[in-house]
Amino acid sequence: MAAAISLVCIVVLTMQIRDRWHPPEIKTPDEAAYAMTGKVAHAAGAQVLPTEPSLSVEPTPAGPKPAQPANPN
């Protein structure tokens, strides 16, 4: 009886985490405009646009460099 309950629990837990076995589905802005995300965005009055590419060389942040932590020894 205990083995049957354990087997059922294992199957149920496996089915609950099955979405982690697959990579997320990433859509282009054109595809997203016709998917659920695009429909909700248009209903809210927003637009679905592609993100701007990041810079190949990031600028150095302004201000002083952070101090080194104290050595506890």
C-alpha positions in Angstrom: 0.0 0.0 0.0 2.8 2.4 0.9 4.6 1.6 -2.3 1.5 2.4 -4.4 1.0 5.8 -2.6 4.7 6.6 -3.1 4.5 5.8 -6.8 1.4 8.0 -7.2 3.2 10.9 -5.3 6.3 10.5 -7.5 4.2 10.6 -10.7 2.2 13.7 -9.5 5.4 15.6 -8.5 7.0 14.7 -11.8 4.0 16.1 -13.7 4.1 19.3 -11.7 7.7 20.1 -12.6 7.6 18.9 -16.2 7.8 22.6 -17.5 11.3 22.9 -16.2 12.6 20.3 -18.6 12.0 22.5 -21.6 13.6 25.8 -22.4 11.3 28.9 -22.4 9.7 29.8 -25.6 11.1 33.1 -26.8 9.2 34.9 -29.5 10.2 37.8 -31.8 8.2 41.0 -31.4 6.3 40.2 -34.6 5.3 36.8 -33.3 4.5 38.3 -29.8 2.2 40.9 -31.4 -0.2 38.1 -32.5 0.2 36.0 -29.4 -1.4 36.4 -26.0 1.2 38.9 -24.9 0.5 41.1 -27.9 -3.3 40.9 -27.4 -3.0 41.9 -23.8 -0.6 44.7 -24.6 -2.8 46.1 -27.3 -5.9 45.9 -25.0 -4.0 47.9 -22.4 -2.9 50.5 -25.0 0.7 49.5 -25.1 3.0 48.5 -28.0 5.2 45.5 -28.4 8.6 46.7 -29.6 12.0 45.0 -29.9 14.6 45.9 -27.2 17.5 48.0 -28.2 20.8 46.0 -28.5 23.2 46.5 -25.6 26.5 48.3 -26.2 29.5 46.2 -27.1 31.6 48.2 -24.6 29.9 49.4 -21.5 31.0 52.8 -20.1 32.7 52.9 -16.7 30.4 54.0 -13.9 30.9 57.5 -12.5 32.1 58.0 -8.9 34.7 56.5 -6.7 35.6 52.8 -6.8 34.1 50.7 -3.9 36.4 50.2 -0.9 37.9 46.9 -0.2 36.3 45.0 2.7 38.2 44.9 5.9 40.3 41.9 6.5 38.9 40.1 9.6 42.3 38.4 10.4 
